[in-house]
């Protein structure tokens, strides 16, 4: 089961990378079965929750934390896992 969980994590990572590419690049074409796109958020929704940070940019820590909580991340100081910070 652990191997299956690892594969599912990799698939989810690739789906998120594909969605990000749709927003940031003009030369993207995604070919996939219909089942692969179920549950995938629209690029417009993705753009609304995206927090873009640049090297050297000054941001307030509390603003970043508030944004993460707004998009349903949970704070977890003991274990770093998907959906937590």
N, C-alpha and C positions, 0 to 999 in steps of 0.2 A: 504493500500500500504506500510505503514511503516513496518508492520510485514513481508511482502514479501521481502522488502529490507534487513531486519535483517537476514532472512533465507538465502538470496543470499550471504550476507557477511559471514555467517557461512560456507556455502558450499565452497566459495572461500578460506576461511582460511583452511578448511580441505584439499582442493586440493593442496594448497601450502605446507601444512605439509606433505602430502603424497609424493610430489616431493622431499622435503628435506630428508625424510626418505629413499628414494631410493638412495640418494647420500651418506648418512652417516651410513647406516646399511646394513648388509648382509642378515638379516632375515626378509625381507619385501616382502609381497605378497599383491597386491592390486586387489580386485575383484570389478568390476564396470561395468555398462552398457557402451556401446560405446559412447553414448551421453555425458557421464561424462568426457571423455578424450579429447573431442574437445576443442581446445583453450589452452590446457595444453602444456607448453613448454617442450622440451626434457630435460632429465637430463644433457646432455652435454651443452646445452644452459644455463641452470640454473647454472651450475658450473662456466661458464665463467663470469657471472654477480654477483656471490655470493661474499659478503664481509664478511669474517670470522674474528671475533674479539674474543680475549681471555681475561679473567680476568687478570688484571695486565699488559697487553700489552700496550706499549706506541705507540700511533698513532698521526699523525698530523691532527688537525681538518680540515684544508683545503683539505687534501687528502680524508678524508671521505666525505666531502661535494661535492667535485669534482666527486667522484665515484657515489654518489647518483644522481647527475645531469646527469651523463653519462648514467645511467640506467633509465632515464626519470622520476625521482622524481622531484617535483617542490617545491621550497622554499615557505613557507607560515608561517609567524610569528603570524598570527591571529587565525588560525583554524587548528587543527591537524586532518587530515583525510587521508584515504587511498591514497597513491601516492604522499604524501607531507611530508615535514619535516620542 
